[in-house]
């Protein structure tokens, strides 16, 4: 057939395709089907530095020291650059960040300052980093070197997961991370295959398995998610507005339980697992209860905490991103009702001491009134002038039941020059001293109940009591 293809399926020699056409066909045969999309690989920061030889401006707010400002590209470059430094500078053979040499950490910090022109926004002005006080500079450096440490730890975990236990066959220094060398990589593999590291990996996997509600945010985190949600709210208001020239007021920022739910929805619009869906349903129910005033969310006990059933960690707050603690997000909590301040405690203690002192005075008055209560006269019985100065007087049955043997009424004698009865008293066993004078073994503390001889000298006179007539209402010492 003229101009066509022969019976053998070949074109006539005159109609064979040219060499260029044959080359195109050969190239088409070599074309492979499109490869499936893979995840984000390491950032080529060297290319970024070549494209941007000058320092990039980046702004942080002075409270959380987190990124702010409209420079979205610089924000992405900041995270990428810190991640790059965390992968490149510290050795993957070092066990912990504390073991990383200080010169290496300083090299990382200088790498940050060489790339970025950092400003701190104090609410009114943008202040260059070096112009801020040393305390804020130190806090900023510590915070973002800690972020580099976290990227370094994640890098080592990814190397273990992808290249040692994963599907990747070629060592990472061949294609992905050319700043690694074969000697370092072989030592890292040998380290991760030891029984201790295998056991540590197993425990870490067990801990991670308890995380039933992982988030699906990008590396922008909750800050980028909040920005997207705010943009959606503004767009919805603009579409609902009839007048295109109308100024749309800014919407209220999303609450943390709204961000928490949004961060756990996949690309299909579904929650990632039943546990997350159950918590989301609880949040919806609590929102309805709050609108009907049957539930009151306050402080740390908000919708998200109640729905999850567990309080936030003191150093982390769910649904708000990095840089927040419970005190910085919710504010310092008021003291619990069961706790008092030091001033209140001291005031209460003083009141208690005053009350105790008043009770002691009243008790002393009661004892004195009992001691000086009147009794029927008891005839003295003196057997000998050389007898004891104290002689127990007979009491009736009622008195013996009301008083013990130390409180029974007794006779008080003095030798002047013969032994004679001068008063009746009662013995009180209340200690070993009377008016700062220590009692001897044969002396007792007494109170005079009834005076017989007023001008008789007491055995141990004091500044207040020298005669028996002055003894009532006072404790005195009397020899037994």
C-alpha positions as CSV (number, residue, x, y, z in Angstrom):
1,X,0.0,0.0,0.0
2,X,1.5,3.3,-1.1
3,X,2.4,5.6,1.6
4,X,1.4,3.1,4.2
5,X,2.8,0.1,6.1
6,X,3.5,-3.2,4.3
7,X,2.2,-6.6,5.2
8,X,5.2,-7.3,7.4
9,X,4.3,-4.3,9.5
10,X,7.4,-2.3,8.4
11,X,7.5,1.0,6.6
12,X,9.2,1.1,3.2
13,X,12.8,2.2,3.4
14,X,11.9,5.6,1.9
15,X,9.4,6.2,4.6
16,X,11.6,5.1,7.6
17,X,11.6,7.8,10.3
18,X,14.6,10.1,10.6
19,X,17.3,9.6,13.1
20,X,15.9,12.4,15.2
21,X,12.5,10.8,15.2
22,X,14.0,7.5,16.2
23,X,15.8,9.2,19.1
24,X,12.5,10.7,20.3
25,X,10.9,7.2,20.1
26,X,13.8,5.7,22.1
27,X,13.4,8.4,24.7
28,X,9.7,7.8,24.9
29,X,10.3,4.1,25.5
30,X,12.6,5.0,28.4
31,X,10.0,7.2,30.1
32,X,8.9,5.6,33.3
33,X,5.5,6.0,34.9
34,X,5.3,8.7,37.5
35,X,6.7,7.7,40.9
36,X,4.4,8.0,43.9
37,X,4.8,11.1,46.0
38,X,7.1,10.9,48.9
39,X,7.4,12.9,52.0
40,X,9.3,16.1,52.5
41,X,13.1,15.5,52.4
42,X,15.9,17.4,54.0
43,X,16.1,21.1,53.2
44,X,19.0,22.2,51.0
45,X,20.0,25.2,53.1
46,X,23.2,25.7,51.1
47,X,21.0,26.6,48.1
48,X,18.9,28.9,50.1
49,X,22.0,30.7,51.4
50,X,23.2,31.1,47.9
51,X,19.9,32.6,46.8
52,X,19.8,34.9,49.8
53,X,23.3,36.1,50.5
54,X,22.1,38.9,52.7
55,X,20.7,38.7,56.2
56,X,17.0,38.1,56.4
57,X,14.9,40.1,58.8
58,X,12.9,38.2,61.3
59,X,10.8,39.4,64.3
60,X,9.9,37.8,67.6
61,X,7.5,39.0,70.3
62,X,9.1,39.6,73.6
63,X,6.8,37.5,75.8
64,X,7.0,34.0,74.3
65,X,9.9,34.8,72.0
66,X,8.0,33.2,69.2
67,X,7.9,34.3,65.5
68,X,5.6,37.2,64.5
69,X,5.3,39.6,61.7
70,X,4.3,39.3,58.0
71,X,7.6,37.8,56.7
72,X,6.2,34.3,56.1
73,X,9.1,33.3,53.9
74,X,11.6,34.3,56.5
75,X,9.7,32.3,59.1
76,X,9.9,29.2,57.0
77,X,13.6,29.8,56.4
78,X,14.2,30.3,60.1
79,X,12.8,26.8,61.0
80,X,14.6,25.2,58.0
81,X,17.9,26.8,58.9
82,X,17.8,25.8,62.6
83,X,16.9,22.2,61.5
84,X,19.8,22.2,59.1
85,X,22.2,23.3,61.8
86,X,20.9,20.7,64.1
87,X,21.5,18.0,61.6
88,X,24.9,19.2,60.4
89,X,26.9,20.5,63.3
90,X,26.4,18.1,66.3
91,X,27.7,14.6,65.9
92,X,25.1,11.9,65.7
93,X,27.3,9.7,67.9
94,X,26.8,12.0,71.0
95,X,24.4,10.5,73.4
96,X,22.6,13.6,74.7
97,X,22.5,17.4,74.1
98,X,24.3,18.0,77.4
99,X,27.3,16.1,76.0
100,X,27.5,18.4,73.0
101,X,30.7,20.6,73.4
102,X,30.0,24.2,74.1
103,X,32.1,25.3,71.1
104,X,29.7,23.4,68.8
105,X,26.7,25.1,70.4
106,X,28.4,28.4,69.9
107,X,29.1,27.6,66.3
108,X,25.4,26.8,65.8
109,X,24.5,30.2,67.4
110,X,26.9,32.1,65.2
111,X,25.4,30.3,62.2
112,X,22.0,31.7,63.2
113,X,23.3,35.2,63.7
114,X,25.1,35.2,60.3
115,X,21.9,34.3,58.5
116,X,19.2,36.4,60.2
117,X,18.8,39.9,61.4
118,X,16.8,39.4,64.6
119,X,14.4,42.0,66.1
120,X,12.4,41.8,69.3
121,X,8.9,43.4,69.2
122,X,8.1,44.9,72.6
123,X,4.5,45.9,71.8
124,X,5.4,49.2,70.3
125,X,8.8,49.1,68.7
126,X,11.1,46.6,66.9
127,X,14.4,46.5,68.9
128,X,17.5,44.9,67.3
129,X,18.5,41.8,69.2
130,X,21.9,43.2,70.4
131,X,20.2,46.2,71.8
132,X,18.0,44.2,74.2
133,X,19.0,43.5,77.8
134,X,21.4,40.6,78.4
135,X,18.7,38.6,80.3
136,X,16.4,38.6,77.3
137,X,19.3,37.7,75.0
138,X,20.2,34.8,77.2
139,X,16.7,33.6,77.4
140,X,16.3,33.8,73.6
141,X,19.5,32.0,72.9
142,X,18.6,29.2,75.4
143,X,15.1,28.8,73.9
144,X,16.1,28.5,70.3
145,X,19.2,26.3,70.9
146,X,16.7,24.0,72.7
147,X,14.7,23.9,69.5
148,X,17.9,23.0,67.6
149,X,18.4,20.2,70.1
150,X,14.9,18.9,69.4
151,X,15.6,18.9,65.7
152,X,18.9,17.0,66.3
153,X,17.1,14.4,68.4
154,X,14.4,13.9,65.7
155,X,17.1,13.6,63.0
156,X,18.8,10.7,64.9
157,X,15.4,9.0,65.3
158,X,14.6,9.4,61.6
159,X,18.0,7.9,60.7
160,X,17.3,4.9,62.9
161,X,13.8,4.4,61.6
162,X,14.4,5.0,57.9
163,X,17.9,3.6,57.3
164,X,18.5,1.0,59.9
165,X,15.0,-0.5,60.5
166,X,13.3,1.0,57.4
167,X,13.1,0.4,53.7
168,X,15.9,2.7,52.6
169,X,18.8,0.7,51.3
170,X,21.5,3.3,50.5
171,X,23.3,4.8,53.4
172,X,22.2,8.4,54.1
173,X,25.7,9.9,53.2
174,X,25.3,8.7,49.6
175,X,22.4,10.9,48.6
176,X,20.4,12.6,51.3
177,X,22.9,13.8,53.9
178,X,26.3,14.1,52.3
179,X,27.8,15.9,55.3
180,X,27.8,12.5,57.0
181,X,30.7,10.1,56.3
182,X,30.9,6.3,56.2
183,X,33.0,6.0,59.4
184,X,30.5,8.0,61.4
185,X,27.5,6.2,59.9
186,X,29.0,2.7,60.6
187,X,29.6,3.7,64.2
188,X,26.1,5.0,64.5
189,X,24.6,1.8,63.1
190,X,26.7,-0.3,65.5
191,X,25.6,1.9,68.4
192,X,21.9,1.6,67.6
193,X,22.1,-2.2,67.2
194,X,23.3,-2.8,70.7
195,X,20.9,-4.5,73.2
196,X,20.7,-1.4,75.3
197,X,19.6,0.8,72.4
198,X,17.2,-1.8,71.2
199,X,15.6,-1.9,74.6
200,X,15.4,1.9,74.7
201,X,13.8,1.9,71.3
202,X,11.2,-0.6,72.4
203,X,10.3,1.5,75.5
204,X,10.0,4.6,73.4
205,X,7.7,2.8,71.0
206,X,5.5,1.7,73.9
207,X,5.3,5.3,75.2
208,X,4.4,6.5,71.7
209,X,1.7,3.9,71.3
210,X,-0.1,5.6,74.2
211,X,-0.5,8.8,72.1
212,X,-4.0,8.1,70.8
213,X,-4.5,11.6,69.5
214,X,-1.6,12.7,67.4
215,X,-1.9,16.0,65.6
216,X,-1.6,16.4,61.8
217,X,-0.3,20.0,61.6
218,X,2.5,21.0,59.3
219,X,5.8,22.3,60.5
220,X,4.1,25.7,60.9
221,X,2.3,24.1,63.9
222,X,-0.7,25.6,65.6
223,X,0.4,29.2,64.7
224,X,0.0,28.5,61.0
225,X,-3.2,26.5,61.7
226,X,-4.7,29.5,63.6
227,X,-3.8,31.8,60.7
228,X,-5.6,29.5,58.3
229,X,-8.7,29.4,60.5
230,X,-8.7,33.2,60.8
231,X,-8.4,33.6,57.1
232,X,-11.4,31.2,56.6
233,X,-13.5,33.2,59.1
234,X,-12.7,36.5,57.3
235,X,-13.5,35.0,53.9
236,X,-16.8,33.6,55.2
237,X,-17.7,37.1,56.5
238,X,-16.7,38.7,53.3
239,X,-18.9,36.3,51.2
240,X,-21.8,36.9,53.6
241,X,-21.5,40.7,53.2
242,X,-23.7,42.3,50.6
243,X,-21.5,45.4,50.3
244,X,-18.0,44.7,48.9
245,X,-16.8,48.1,50.2
246,X,-17.9,47.3,53.8
247,X,-15.0,47.0,56.3
248,X,-15.2,43.6,57.8
249,X,-14.4,43.6,61.6
250,X,-11.8,41.0,62.5
251,X,-13.3,37.8,63.9
252,X,-12.5,36.4,67.3
253,X,-9.5,34.0,67.3
254,X,-10.3,30.3,67.4
255,X,-10.4,28.7,70.9
256,X,-7.9,26.0,71.7
257,X,-10.5,23.2,71.6
258,X,-11.4,24.3,68.1
259,X,-7.7,24.2,67.0
260,X,-7.3,20.9,68.8
261,X,-10.1,19.3,66.8
262,X,-9.0,20.9,63.5
263,X,-5.5,19.6,63.9
264,X,-6.8,16.0,64.0
265,X,-8.8,16.0,60.8
266,X,-7.2,14.3,57.8
267,X,-7.4,15.4,54.2
268,X,-10.7,13.5,53.8
269,X,-12.4,15.6,56.4
270,X,-12.5,12.8,58.9
271,X,-11.1,12.5,62.4
272,X,-7.9,10.4,62.4
273,X,-9.3,7.7,64.8
274,X,-12.3,6.9,67.0
275,X,-10.6,8.2,70.2
276,X,-10.3,11.7,68.7
277,X,-13.9,11.5,67.4
278,X,-15.2,10.6,70.8
279,X,-13.4,13.6,72.4
280,X,-14.7,15.9,69.7
281,X,-18.2,14.7,70.4
282,X,-17.7,15.5,74.1
283,X,-16.5,19.0,73.2
284,X,-19.6,19.6,71.1
285,X,-21.8,18.4,74.0
286,X,-20.0,20.7,76.4
287,X,-20.4,23.6,74.1
288,X,-24.1,23.1,74.0
289,X,-24.2,22.8,77.8
290,X,-22.2,26.0,78.1
291,X,-24.6,27.8,75.8
292,X,-27.5,26.7,78.1
293,X,-25.5,27.8,81.2
294,X,-25.5,24.2,82.6
295,X,-21.7,24.1,82.3
296,X,-19.2,26.8,83.3
297,X,-15.7,26.5,81.9
298,X,-13.1,28.5,83.9
299,X,-9.3,28.7,83.8
300,X,-7.5,25.4,83.3
301,X,-10.8,23.6,83.6
302,X,-12.0,24.5,80.2
303,X,-13.8,22.5,77.5
304,X,-10.8,20.7,76.2
305,X,-9.5,19.7,79.6
306,X,-12.9,18.4,80.7
307,X,-13.5,16.5,77.4
308,X,-10.1,14.8,77.5
309,X,-10.4,14.1,81.3
310,X,-6.8,15.0,82.1
311,X,-5.2,18.4,83.1
312,X,-2.5,20.0,81.0
313,X,1.1,19.5,81.8
314,X,2.6,22.5,83.7
315,X,5.1,23.1,80.9
316,X,2.9,22.4,77.9
317,X,-0.6,23.4,76.9
318,X,-2.6,21.4,74.4
319,X,-4.0,23.0,71.3
320,X,-1.9,26.2,71.4
321,X,1.6,25.3,70.1
322,X,5.1,25.8,71.4
323,X,6.2,28.4,73.9
324,X,3.3,28.3,76.3
325,X,3.1,27.0,79.8
326,X,0.0,26.8,82.1
327,X,0.9,30.0,83.9
328,X,1.7,32.0,80.7
329,X,-1.4,30.9,78.9
330,X,-4.1,30.8,81.7
331,X,-2.3,33.3,84.0
332,X,-1.3,32.6,87.5
333,X,-4.1,30.8,89.3
334,X,-5.6,32.0,92.5
335,X,-4.8,30.1,95.7
336,X,-7.0,27.2,96.5
337,X,-9.6,27.7,99.3
338,X,-7.8,25.2,101.5
339,X,-4.5,27.2,101.5
340,X,-3.6,30.4,103.4
341,X,-0.9,32.9,102.9
342,X,2.0,33.4,105.3
343,X,0.5,36.6,106.6
344,X,-2.8,34.9,107.3
345,X,-0.9,32.1,109.0
346,X,1.1,34.4,111.3
347,X,-2.0,36.4,112.2
348,X,-3.9,33.2,113.1
349,X,-1.0,32.0,115.2
350,X,-0.9,35.3,117.1
351,X,-4.6,35.1,117.8
352,X,-4.2,31.5,119.0
353,X,-1.4,32.4,121.3
354,X,-3.4,35.3,122.7
355,X,-6.3,32.9,123.3
356,X,-4.1,30.4,125.1
357,X,-2.7,33.1,127.4
358,X,-6.2,34.3,128.3
359,X,-7.2,30.7,129.1
360,X,-4.1,30.2,131.3
361,X,-5.0,33.4,133.3
362,X,-8.6,32.1,133.7
363,X,-7.4,28.8,134.9
364,X,-5.1,30.4,137.4
365,X,-8.0,32.4,138.8
366,X,-10.1,29.3,139.1
367,X,-7.3,27.5,141.0
368,X,-6.8,30.5,143.3
369,X,-10.6,30.7,144.0
370,X,-10.7,27.0,144.8
371,X,-7.6,27.4,147.0
372,X,-9.1,30.2,149.1
373,X,-12.6,28.7,149.5
374,X,-13.7,28.7,153.1
375,X,-13.7,25.5,155.1
376,X,-14.9,24.6,158.6
377,X,-12.2,25.2,161.3
378,X,-10.2,22.2,162.2
379,X,-8.7,21.9,165.7
380,X,-5.0,21.7,165.6
381,X,-3.4,18.6,166.9
382,X,0.2,19.1,168.0
383,X,2.0,16.0,169.4
384,X,5.4,17.5,169.8
385,X,7.1,20.8,169.3
386,X,9.7,19.1,167.3
387,X,7.2,17.5,164.9
388,X,6.7,18.3,161.2
389,X,5.7,21.8,160.1
390,X,3.0,20.3,157.8
391,X,0.2,18.2,159.3
392,X,-2.7,16.8,157.3
393,X,-6.1,17.9,158.8
394,X,-9.0,15.5,158.9
395,X,-11.5,16.0,156.1
396,X,-15.0,14.6,155.6
397,X,-15.9,12.0,153.0
398,X,-17.0,14.5,150.4
399,X,-13.7,16.4,150.5
400,X,-11.7,13.2,150.2
401,X,-13.7,12.5,147.0
402,X,-13.2,15.9,145.6
403,X,-9.5,16.4,146.3
404,X,-6.5,14.1,145.9
405,X,-3.9,13.7,148.6
406,X,-1.8,16.6,147.3
407,X,-4.7,19.1,147.4
408,X,-6.0,18.2,150.9
409,X,-6.0,21.0,153.4
410,X,-3.0,21.0,155.7
411,X,-1.8,22.8,158.8
412,X,1.1,25.2,158.5
413,X,3.5,25.5,161.4
414,X,6.4,27.7,162.2
415,X,9.1,27.4,164.9
416,X,8.9,30.7,166.8
417,X,10.7,29.6,169.0
418,X,8.3,26.7,169.6
419,X,6.3,25.0,166.9
420,X,3.0,26.6,166.5
421,X,0.1,26.6,164.0
422,X,-0.1,29.8,162.1
423,X,-2.4,29.0,159.1
424,X,-4.2,26.4,157.1
425,X,-3.1,25.8,153.5
426,X,-3.3,23.5,150.5
427,X,-0.4,21.7,148.7
428,X,-0.1,22.2,144.9
429,X,2.2,19.9,142.8
430,X,2.7,22.3,139.8
431,X,6.4,22.1,139.2
432,X,9.8,22.3,140.7
433,X,10.2,26.1,140.9
434,X,8.3,28.9,142.7
435,X,9.1,32.5,141.9
436,X,12.2,31.3,140.0
437,X,13.4,29.5,143.1
438,X,14.1,25.8,142.9
439,X,12.3,23.6,145.4
440,X,14.4,21.4,147.7
441,X,13.5,17.8,148.2
442,X,11.8,18.6,151.6
443,X,10.0,21.7,150.4
444,X,6.5,22.0,148.8
445,X,4.4,24.7,147.1
446,X,1.4,25.8,149.1
447,X,-1.3,28.4,149.2
448,X,-2.7,29.8,152.4
449,X,-6.4,29.0,152.9
450,X,-7.0,30.5,156.3
451,X,-4.8,32.8,158.3
452,X,-4.5,32.3,162.1
453,X,-1.5,34.5,163.0
454,X,-1.1,37.4,160.6
455,X,2.3,38.7,161.8
456,X,4.0,35.3,161.8
457,X,7.0,35.2,159.5
458,X,6.8,32.7,156.6
459,X,9.7,30.2,156.4
460,X,10.9,31.6,153.0
461,X,10.1,35.3,152.7
462,X,10.0,37.1,149.3
463,X,9.6,40.7,148.1
464,X,5.9,40.2,148.0
465,X,5.2,37.9,151.0
466,X,7.1,38.1,154.3
467,X,4.3,37.4,156.8
468,X,1.4,34.9,156.8
469,X,-1.0,37.8,156.5
470,X,0.4,38.6,153.1
471,X,0.4,35.0,151.9
472,X,-3.2,34.7,150.5
473,X,-3.4,34.8,146.7
474,X,0.2,33.7,146.3
475,X,2.2,30.5,146.0
476,X,4.8,30.2,148.8
477,X,7.3,27.6,149.8
478,X,6.8,25.7,153.0
479,X,9.1,23.1,154.5
480,X,7.5,19.7,154.9
